[in-house]
Amino acid sequence: MKQDFSRRQFLETGSCAVAAGVLGTTVPSLVSAQSSTEIIREELSHAWVFHGVGCNVFAMPDINGDGVMMVDGGLAEHSGALVDSVLNTFGKDRIDLLVNTHWHPEQTGSNVTLGAQGSEILAHEKTGMYLRNSVQSALFEGRYGPLPEVGLPTKTISGTGRMKYAGQEIIYGYLPAAHSDSDVWLYFTMLDTLVAGGPVTSGQWPIMDIRHGSWMGGLLKAYETLAQVVSADTVVIPAHGPIINGTDILRMRAMYTNLHLDLSEQLNLGMGPKDVVNMGLLDDYINDFGDPNLFLQNAHRSIQRAFVPD
Ligand SMILES: [Zn+2]
């Protein structure tokens, strides 16, 4: 039986997370040279999430003198407003550590600004590789990069590990070929909070950057990995969309497991991307995630490429 992902549930899990702090607040528009940016701030227990800058941004205040930590930086056009908002929130004048969950422009738009101010930038080694080149991205118009040297990661990771920062123990890991082929997750053990990165979205289907290695098997594996990290009430920050929890990750894992089986079966029967769209394999989830057609086509194509290479 299909699982229920009601919008009500997303609202409830979102407000659960908010209950630990204060209600999400809208920062009055902070106008940058190019655009006006309206940022929604949501306070968690001992951390904040900033919405409205191209992706969800997680930030933690300075403890023990380590400095402010920010995970992802939004699009470059919102970077000035975002950085101002984070600094105002914490009453600080610099962000010491920026983590990129992957290389996409929606996540790395503050790299140059913060790198120029001397912030440490931590990312997977493949994020560094992509940012050193000019690449086309799934959602971004035109080519992105190369970023100037100052916006490149100063420290890279390649697999699973642990680090301590600002009094927190953080476990991190790599999710190969899931969304961008450079995706990392971070789990803050004392906060019981997972910053899940690109493979996880709520209220919308994940983007599959199949041009850069994303495929359905990798996406499913990402959920299998994250399902091992969370417990039912873990606060989960998706790359896009409202905050969810560990139970939602388990439900999504079940949904993608079924979809992977269905798509593999249909491929074996000779069905193409349009055929699987017409079959309505994800129609039960339209109310929760929106129109699934693009996601379905990319998911099918990615399996086809994996098993029937050109
Ligand atoms: Zn992305």
Boltz pocket constraint, residues with backbone or C-beta under 6 A from the ligand:
constraints:
  - pocket:
      binder: B
      contacts: [[A, 102], [A, 104], [A, 106], [A, 179], [A, 180], [A, 198], [A, 207]]
      max_distance: 6.0
